[in-house]
């Protein structure tokens, strides 16, 4: 962040709120702490006020890690789709043959 004495913008406050949400999601903050800090972030006037709200928290990566699905998982999804398709096809055929 730039100079601490500078006034905070809405974007600065939003960035801190997003960081607080992510830290809460991973368990670094409980809901009471999140509530207190998010209220303070919304009322912050300077960048220094905002920095104090996250100074005891580690840096977060820009993007959360994406989970990689295994090929086995993809095969299971395809198998489920085929089973569902065959089941629907059999039910439609039975309805047409036996009205």
C-alpha positions as CSV (number, residue, x, y, z in Angstrom):
1,X,0.0,0.0,0.0
2,X,1.2,3.6,-0.6
3,X,1.8,6.2,2.2
4,X,0.0,5.3,5.4
5,X,-1.2,8.9,6.0
6,X,-3.2,8.9,2.7
7,X,-6.9,8.6,2.9
8,X,-8.3,5.2,2.1
9,X,-10.6,4.7,-0.9
10,X,-13.6,2.4,-1.2
11,X,-11.4,0.0,-3.2
12,X,-8.9,-0.1,-0.4
13,X,-11.6,-0.9,2.1
14,X,-13.0,-3.6,-0.2
15,X,-9.6,-5.2,-0.6
16,X,-9.2,-5.5,3.1
17,X,-12.7,-6.9,3.5
18,X,-11.9,-9.6,0.9
19,X,-8.7,-10.4,2.7
20,X,-10.5,-10.7,6.1
21,X,-13.1,-12.9,4.4
22,X,-10.4,-15.2,3.1
23,X,-8.6,-15.4,6.5
24,X,-11.9,-16.2,8.1
25,X,-12.6,-18.9,5.6
26,X,-9.3,-20.6,6.3
27,X,-9.8,-20.3,10.1
28,X,-7.4,-17.6,11.1
29,X,-10.2,-15.4,12.3
30,X,-13.4,-16.4,14.1
31,X,-16.7,-14.7,13.3
32,X,-16.5,-12.2,16.2
33,X,-13.0,-11.1,15.1
34,X,-14.2,-10.9,11.5
35,X,-17.2,-8.8,12.6
36,X,-15.0,-6.4,14.6
37,X,-12.4,-6.0,11.9
38,X,-14.8,-5.6,9.0
39,X,-16.7,-3.0,10.9
40,X,-13.4,-1.2,11.6
41,X,-12.5,-1.5,7.9
42,X,-15.7,0.1,6.8
43,X,-15.0,3.0,9.2
44,X,-11.3,3.3,8.3
45,X,-10.2,6.8,7.2
46,X,-6.5,6.2,6.3
47,X,-4.5,3.4,4.8
48,X,-2.7,3.1,8.1
49,X,-6.1,2.3,9.8
50,X,-6.6,-0.5,7.2
51,X,-3.1,-1.9,7.5
52,X,-3.5,-2.3,11.3
53,X,-6.5,-4.6,10.6
54,X,-4.4,-7.2,8.8
55,X,-0.9,-6.6,10.2
56,X,-1.0,-9.8,12.3
57,X,-2.2,-12.0,9.4
58,X,0.1,-13.6,6.8
59,X,0.1,-12.6,3.2
60,X,-2.4,-14.4,1.0
61,X,-1.6,-15.6,-2.5
62,X,-3.3,-13.6,-5.2
63,X,-5.5,-16.5,-6.2
64,X,-6.6,-19.5,-4.1
65,X,-5.1,-22.8,-5.3
66,X,-7.3,-24.6,-7.8
67,X,-8.1,-28.1,-7.0
68,X,-7.2,-30.6,-9.8
69,X,-9.6,-33.4,-10.4
70,X,-8.2,-36.8,-11.0
71,X,-8.9,-38.6,-14.3
72,X,-10.5,-41.3,-12.1
73,X,-13.1,-38.7,-10.9
74,X,-13.8,-37.7,-14.5
75,X,-14.3,-41.3,-15.5
76,X,-16.8,-41.7,-12.7
77,X,-18.8,-38.7,-13.9
78,X,-18.9,-40.1,-17.4
79,X,-20.0,-43.5,-16.1
80,X,-22.8,-41.8,-14.1
81,X,-23.9,-39.9,-17.1
82,X,-24.0,-43.0,-19.3
83,X,-26.1,-44.9,-16.6
84,X,-28.5,-42.0,-16.3
85,X,-28.9,-41.7,-20.1
86,X,-29.5,-45.5,-20.5
87,X,-32.0,-45.5,-17.7
88,X,-34.0,-42.6,-19.3
89,X,-33.8,-44.3,-22.7
90,X,-35.2,-47.6,-21.3
91,X,-38.0,-45.7,-19.5
92,X,-39.0,-43.9,-22.6
93,X,-38.9,-47.1,-24.7
94,X,-41.1,-48.8,-22.1
95,X,-43.6,-46.0,-22.1
96,X,-43.8,-46.1,-25.9
97,X,-44.2,-49.9,-26.1
98,X,-46.6,-50.2,-23.2
99,X,-49.0,-47.2,-23.2
